[in-house]
Structures are given as C-alpha cells and as structure tokens.
C-alpha cells in the first residue's frame, strides 16, 4: 500500500461536530425521572382534563343557575356579588389598603404582581426534579398562592349578607294587568304611560302597582299632583277619573 492511499475517515455520530446550545438531552438520559411527551404525558393531561370537564357538566345539570330580577341602575343599595371564582378578588377590595383611594392597588397592582409572578416561575426554579419536596421554592409559592385564594374566598362567603342578597335579587312577579280594561285605555289616552310605563312599572315617574294606594288617593293625586307631577294632569270627566283610579287601585294588592 502506498502512503496516503486506502485511508478512510470514519465519523462518530455521538460526537457533534459543532457545539449546539440550548438543546436538552434526550429523555432516555434521565431514567425514571421523565417520560415522553407524546403519548405518555399528554395522555395523562387529557385524562385529568376529561375528569374535570365531566364533573363540571354534571354540576351544571344538577344545579339550576341562580337568576335574579332585571338590573335596576337606580337601586343604590344593591349589594353586588361576583361569581365564586372571583370572590377572592372581591374580598381583597374590601380591605383598607386595597379600596377607596387605594382602589388601583387592589384592582390592578396586587393582582398584576401575583399573576405576573407566574411568568418568573420558569426562571426562579429550573431544577429537573419532579418531587414537590425537592423543589421547596416552587412548592412554597404554590401553597402560599392557594392558601391566599382559599382564605379570601372563605372570608368573602362568611361575611356576605346572603339573606339581603337573596331578597334583593328575588324575581317578584307583579299583578296581572288587563290591557283591554277601560281603565287601562284611559291610562294610555291620558298620557300616563309616558311617565309610569306600559305595565305601570315606573319610568321617569314612580311605579303605580303595589303601593298601597286607594282609588281616592289616586284620584286626589291626579287632581292635585304630587312631587314632580303637576296638578290637573288628568283631562277627562269625573266618571273617567273614577274608572282610572279604580283600575289602578285594583293593582294595590301588596304593601
């Protein structure tokens, strides 16, 4: 053999020719500590998600959603209550340092810091361990967050006036109004509907149902006026006034 002839160069695929950064080792390099993303890990995630989804669907079928009456912007004493998953934020806004002049702190700064800290989680704890006991920093922050949410939710539930909330949101059906009645036709023709609504529920003027008014009271108000209502609004005859007042009086079944 002559020099330089018959020489072969054999490369080893296990030795990279160029060093590449940020390429993790194969999961087989960590026996017992990791697993393939597909299908092992992803299948477990899907199974857990399916269990929670089925449980949630069962709850929606078993419990009728609580409905309240139509929103009334004029009800200044209404006590609002968000859905259960926002109760902890609702309770946070009740504390001195997060309400009033510090409302921006409770509504934006504190929640922003708490949820924004999740973005730092991959940089704070980068260990390969999967056991919670071997990742004290991540586990501690997680438990602290869960404990805070649970405490604020519990505090919101026990301190809320549920009786008042149930009463203010109860759907109350008013008296049935016969719009073919002569009294209702007078109610329309005299222009009462513009201030008191088509169902006497009130508009720019107060509602005329369930106020405890007698026909005599109604006739007196129609003649003399009351509050913002000027006198002599009714322009019909005394007989028509009697029919109108008796019609409205028949709707005064509740105090």
C-alpha positions in Angstrom: 0.0 0.0 0.0 1.3 3.3 -1.0 1.3 6.2 1.5 -1.9 8.2 1.5 -3.9 5.6 -0.4 -6.6 3.4 1.2 -7.0 5.8 4.2 -10.6 6.2 5.3 -12.1 8.7 7.8 -14.9 7.4 10.0 -17.1 9.9 11.9 -18.8 9.2 15.2 -22.4 10.4 15.3 -22.3 10.7 19.1 -19.7 13.4 18.9 -21.2 16.6 17.5 -19.0 18.5 15.0 -20.4 21.8 16.2 -21.4 22.5 19.8 -25.1 23.4 19.9 -26.5 25.3 22.8 -29.9 25.0 24.5 -30.6 21.5 23.2 -31.8 19.4 26.1 -30.7 15.8 26.4 -33.0 13.0 25.3 -35.5 11.9 27.9 -33.8 8.5 27.9 -30.8 10.1 29.6 -32.9 10.5 32.8 -34.3 7.0 33.5 -37.2 7.1 36.0 -37.2 10.9 36.1 -39.0 11.9 32.9 -41.2 10.5 30.2 -42.0 11.0 26.6 -44.4 14.0 26.0 -46.3 12.0 23.3 -48.2 10.0 24.1 -47.4 9.3 27.8 -47.5 12.8 29.4 -50.1 14.3 27.1 -52.5 11.3 27.6 -52.4 11.8 31.3 -53.2 15.5 30.9 -56.1 14.7 28.7 -57.5 12.2 31.2 -57.3 14.7 34.0 -59.0 17.4 31.9 -61.7 14.9 30.9 -62.5 14.1 34.5 -62.8 17.8 35.5 -64.9 18.5 32.4 -67.4 15.7 33.1 -67.6 16.8 36.7 -68.3 20.4 35.7 -71.0 19.2 33.2 -72.6 17.1 36.0 -72.8 20.2 38.3 -74.4 22.4 35.6 -77.0 19.7 35.0 -77.7 19.0 38.7 -77.9 22.7 39.8 -80.2 25.3 38.2 -78.2 28.6 37.7 -79.5 31.3 40.1 -81.2 34.0 38.3 -82.1 37.5 39.6 -84.5 40.1 38.6 -83.7 42.6 35.8 -80.9 45.1 36.7 -82.1 48.4 38.1 -79.5 51.2 37.8 -81.4 53.3 40.2 -81.1 50.8 43.1 -78.2 52.4 45.0 -78.5 49.9 47.9 -77.9 46.9 45.7 -75.1 44.6 47.1 -73.1 43.1 44.2 -71.6 39.7 44.3 -69.4 38.2 41.6 -69.1 34.6 40.6 -67.4 32.2 43.0 -64.1 32.2 41.1 -63.7 36.0 41.6 -64.7 36.1 45.2 -61.1 36.3 46.4 -60.5 39.4 44.3 -63.9 40.8 45.5 -62.8 40.3 49.2 -59.4 41.9 48.5 -61.1 45.1 47.5 -62.8 45.3 51.0 -59.5 45.9 52.8 -58.3 49.4 53.6 -55.1 49.2 51.7 -56.9 48.0 48.5 -60.1 50.1 48.4 -61.2 53.7 48.4 -58.2 55.9 47.4 -56.1 52.8 47.1 -58.5 51.0 44.7 -56.0 50.9 42.0 -53.7 48.9 44.2 -56.3 46.3 45.0 -57.7 46.1 41.5 -54.6 46.2 39.4 -51.3 46.3 41.3 -51.7 43.3 43.6 -53.4 41.0 41.1 -50.9 42.1 38.5 -47.9 41.2 40.7 -49.5 37.9 41.7 -50.3 36.7 38.2 -47.2 38.4 36.7 -45.1 36.3 39.1 -46.2 33.2 37.2 -44.0 34.5 34.3 -41.0 34.3 36.5 -41.7 30.7 37.7 -39.6 29.0 34.9 -36.6 31.3 35.8 -36.8 31.1 39.6 -36.8 27.3 39.8 -35.1 25.5 36.9 -34.4 22.2 38.6 -35.1 18.9 36.9 -36.7 17.3 40.0 -40.4 16.5 39.9 -41.0 15.7 43.5 -42.5 18.7 45.4 -40.3 18.0 48.4 -37.2 18.5 46.3 -38.5 21.8 44.9 -39.2 23.8 48.1 -39.2 27.3 46.4 -41.8 26.4 43.7 -43.8 24.3 46.2 -43.8 27.1 48.8 -45.0 29.8 46.3 -47.7 27.4 45.1 -49.0 26.6 48.6 -48.9 30.3 49.5 -51.0 31.3 46.5 -53.5 28.5 47.1 -53.8 29.4 50.8 -54.3 33.1 50.0 -57.1 32.4 47.4 -58.8 29.9 49.7 -58.7 32.3 52.7 -60.0 35.3 50.7 -62.8 33.2 49.2 -63.8 31.8 52.5 -63.8 35.2 54.2 -65.9 36.6 51.4 -68.5 33.9 51.8 -68.8 34.1 55.6 -69.0 37.9 55.7 -71.6 38.3 52.9 -75.2 39.1 53.9 -76.8 36.2 52.0 -80.3 36.9 53.2 -80.2 40.5 52.0 -78.7 39.4 48.7 -81.4 36.8 48.1 -84.1 39.2 48.9 -82.8 42.0 46.6 -82.3 39.6 43.7 -85.6 37.7 44.1 -87.7 37.7 41.0 -91.1 39.2 42.0 -94.0 38.9 39.6 -96.3 41.9 39.7 -100.0 41.9 39.4 -101.5 40.8 36.1 -102.6 43.8 34.1 -105.6 43.6 31.7 -104.7 46.0 28.9 -108.2 45.6 27.5 -109.8 47.2 30.6 -111.4 50.6 30.2 -109.2 51.9 33.0 -106.1 50.9 31.1 -107.3 52.5 27.9 -107.8 55.7 29.9 -104.3 55.3 31.3 -103.0 55.2 27.8 -105.1 58.0 26.3 -104.3 60.4 29.2 -100.5 60.0 28.6 -99.8 58.3 31.9 -97.9 55.6 30.1 -95.1 58.1 29.2 -94.1 58.6 32.9 -95.2 55.4 34.5 -94.5 52.7 31.9 -96.7 50.4 29.8 -97.1 48.0 32.7 -97.3 50.7 35.4 -93.8 49.6 36.4 -92.5 53.1 36.5 -90.2 55.0 34.1 -89.4 58.7 34.7 -92.2 58.6 37.3 -92.7 56.1 40.1 -94.4 52.7 39.6 -98.2 52.6 40.3 -98.5 49.0 41.4 -98.4 47.5 44.9 -98.0 50.9 46.5 -101.0 50.6 48.9 -102.9 53.4 47.3 -106.7 53.6 47.5 -108.8 54.8 44.5 -109.4 58.0 46.5 -105.7 58.6 46.9 -105.2 58.1 43.1 -108.0 60.5 42.2 -106.6 63.1 44.6 -103.1 62.8 43.1 -104.5 63.1 39.6 -106.2 66.4 40.5 -103.7 68.0 43.0 -100.5 66.5 41.8 -97.6 65.1 43.9 -93.9 65.6 43.8 -92.7 66.3 40.3 -96.3 65.5 39.0 -98.1 68.8 38.4 -101.8 69.2 39.3 -104.7 68.8 36.8 -102.8 66.3 34.6 -106.0 64.3 34.1 -108.2 65.9 31.5 -111.1 63.6 31.4 -114.5 63.6 33.2 -115.2 62.6 36.8 -116.6 59.3 35.6 -113.4 58.5 33.6 -111.3 59.6 36.6 -113.2 57.1 38.8 -112.7 54.3 36.3 -109.0 55.1 36.1 -108.5 55.3 39.8 -110.4 52.1 40.4 -108.3 50.3 37.8 -105.0 51.5 39.4 -106.5 50.8 42.8 -107.1 47.2 41.9 -103.4 46.7 41.4 -102.6 47.7 45.0 -102.6 44.2 46.5 -99.3 44.4 48.3 -97.8 47.0 50.6 
